[in-house]
Amino acid sequence: MPGLIGRKIGMTSVFSADGKNIPCTVIEAGPCVVTQVKTVEKDGYAAVQLGFGEAKEKRTTKPMMGIFKKAGTTPKQHLAEFKFDEEHNLGDTITVDLFSESDFVDIVGTSKGKGFQGVVKRHGFGGVGQSTHGQDDRARKPGSIGACSYPAKVFKGMRMGGHMGNERVTTQNLRVIKVIPESNLIIVKGSVAGYNGSTVLIKK
């Protein structure tokens, strides 16, 4: 499954040929440099490691600097592996030309962190609608979370308050609306997880 590493720019909207307003996400896709080539003989599987974004040499470890120097490129900030059908060599540059209009892509991003949230926001609990009959401060509480006598435990997976967001999210089957090669931009229909400026993986 070929793909690229990119950066989410933000959201906009475009008009289709029949006049419909389509919400879209703008992504800076690449250019990415081939930093490693995995082979079945040496690594047990075939893949291509891509690098995206510039990193400072003083903040790069010596083993990683050896990988970048072998590929003949500068240190990269983000690395990811993809399984390409065609052959690629160290130092090759893969651009947004990999995609074309009307393609469908899966985009992997990290959702926005919301911190600690209760069950109403985190799981959509309705809460108590009635605040009479002695009900004072329990409108947004989860209610009962387990049996009393048997089995006398809280089952694993019980929906409760906790940390929300900041998770790896894959949005599938987003249609490519437009590709702008001169600016390394790709416009896809719909929303993508993550804040503006976050790193995403675009898989064909």
C-alpha positions in Angstrom: 0.0 0.0 0.0 1.9 3.1 -1.2 1.6 6.4 0.6 3.2 9.5 1.8 3.9 11.4 5.1 2.2 14.8 5.2 1.1 17.7 7.3 -2.4 18.9 7.9 -2.8 22.5 6.8 -6.5 23.1 7.7 -10.0 22.8 6.3 -11.8 24.7 3.5 -14.6 24.1 1.1 -14.9 23.8 -2.7 -17.8 23.8 -5.1 -18.4 20.7 -7.2 -19.4 20.7 -10.8 -23.1 20.6 -9.9 -22.8 23.5 -7.5 -22.6 21.6 -4.2 -20.4 23.0 -1.4 -18.0 20.2 -0.3 -16.1 20.5 3.0 -12.4 19.5 2.4 -9.1 19.2 4.2 -5.9 20.6 2.8 -2.8 18.4 3.4 0.8 19.1 2.5 1.9 15.7 1.2 5.6 15.3 0.9 8.0 15.5 -0.7 9.4 12.4 1.1 12.8 10.9 0.7 13.6 7.2 0.7 15.8 6.7 3.8 15.8 2.9 3.9 14.8 0.0 1.7 13.6 -3.2 3.5 14.1 -6.5 1.7 12.7 -10.0 2.4 16.3 -11.5 2.4 17.7 -9.1 5.0 14.6 -7.9 7.0 12.0 -10.6 6.4 9.6 -8.2 4.6 9.6 -5.7 1.8 8.9 -2.1 2.5 10.3 1.4 1.9 11.0 3.8 4.8 10.2 7.5 4.0 11.4 10.6 5.7 9.5 13.9 5.9 10.3 17.3 7.4 13.7 18.7 8.3 15.3 18.0 11.7 18.4 19.5 13.4 21.5 17.4 13.3 22.3 18.0 16.9 18.9 16.6 17.9 19.4 13.4 15.8 21.0 10.3 17.3 24.2 8.9 15.7 22.6 5.7 14.5 19.9 7.7 12.7 22.5 10.1 11.3 24.2 7.0 9.8 21.0 6.0 8.1 20.5 9.5 6.7 24.1 9.8 5.4 23.8 6.4 3.7 20.7 7.7 1.9 22.5 10.9 1.1 19.9 13.2 2.7 19.6 15.6 5.6 18.1 14.5 8.9 14.3 14.0 8.8 11.8 14.7 11.5 9.3 12.0 10.7 9.8 8.5 9.4 7.2 5.9 8.3 7.2 2.6 6.3 5.1 1.9 3.3 4.8 -1.2 1.0 5.4 0.0 -2.6 4.8 -2.2 -5.6 7.6 -0.6 -7.7 11.2 -0.5 -6.8 12.8 2.5 -5.1 16.4 3.3 -4.3 18.0 5.2 -1.4 17.7 8.9 -1.7 14.8 8.8 -4.2 12.2 11.6 -3.7 8.5 10.7 -3.8 6.1 13.6 -4.4 2.4 14.3 -4.4 2.3 13.1 -8.0 1.7 9.6 -6.5 -2.0 10.6 -6.1 -4.5 11.7 -8.7 -7.9 13.2 -8.6 -10.8 10.8 -7.7 -8.4 8.4 -5.9 -9.5 7.1 -2.5 -7.1 7.3 0.4 -6.9 6.4 4.1 -5.4 9.0 6.4 -3.9 8.2 9.7 -3.7 11.0 12.3 -3.6 11.7 16.0 -6.8 13.1 17.4 -6.9 16.3 19.6 -6.3 15.6 23.3 -9.3 16.6 25.5 -7.7 15.7 28.9 -9.8 14.0 31.6 -13.5 14.0 30.7 -16.6 12.6 32.3 -19.1 10.1 30.8 -21.4 12.7 29.3 -18.8 14.1 27.0 -16.6 11.0 26.6 -19.3 8.4 26.0 -22.5 10.5 25.3 -24.4 9.6 28.5 -27.6 11.5 28.8 -27.4 12.4 32.5 -30.4 12.8 34.7 -33.1 14.9 33.2 -35.0 15.6 36.4 -33.4 17.7 39.1 -36.2 17.4 41.7 -37.0 14.7 44.3 -33.8 15.3 46.3 -31.5 15.0 43.2 -28.8 17.6 43.9 -25.4 17.2 42.2 -25.6 13.9 40.3 -26.9 15.2 36.9 -23.8 14.2 35.0 -22.8 11.1 37.0 -22.4 7.7 35.4 -24.8 5.9 37.8 -24.3 2.2 38.8 -21.0 0.7 37.6 -21.3 -2.9 38.9 -23.1 -5.6 41.0 -23.0 -5.5 44.8 -23.0 -9.1 45.9 -22.1 -11.1 42.8 -19.7 -10.9 41.0 -18.7 -8.0 43.3 -16.4 -6.4 40.8 -16.4 -3.8 38.0 -16.2 -5.5 34.6 -13.3 -4.6 32.3 -14.3 -2.1 29.7 -16.9 -0.3 31.8 -17.6 3.1 30.3 -16.4 5.6 32.8 -14.6 9.0 33.0 -11.0 9.2 31.9 -8.5 10.5 29.4 -10.1 11.4 26.1 -8.5 12.0 22.7 -4.8 12.0 21.7 -5.4 8.6 20.0 -4.3 7.2 16.6 -7.3 7.6 14.3 -7.6 6.2 10.7 -10.2 7.9 8.5 -11.0 5.6 5.5 -12.1 6.1 1.9 -11.6 9.9 1.6 -11.8 11.0 -2.0 -9.1 13.1 -3.5 -10.7 16.3 -4.8 -7.7 18.1 -6.2 -3.9 17.7 -6.4 -1.6 20.8 -6.6 1.9 19.4 -7.5 3.6 22.8 -7.6 2.7 23.4 -3.9 2.8 19.7 -2.8 -0.8 20.0 -1.7 -3.6 17.5 -1.8 -7.2 18.3 -1.1 -9.5 15.5 0.2 -13.2 15.4 0.9 -14.2 15.4 4.6 -12.3 15.9 7.9 -9.1 14.4 9.1 -8.1 13.7 12.8 -5.6 16.1 14.4 -4.9 19.8 14.8 -3.6 22.1 12.1 0.1 21.4 11.6 0.0 17.8 12.8 1.6 15.0 11.0 -0.5 12.5 9.0 0.0 9.4 7.0 -1.7 9.2 3.6 -2.2 5.7 2.3 -3.5 5.0 -1.2 
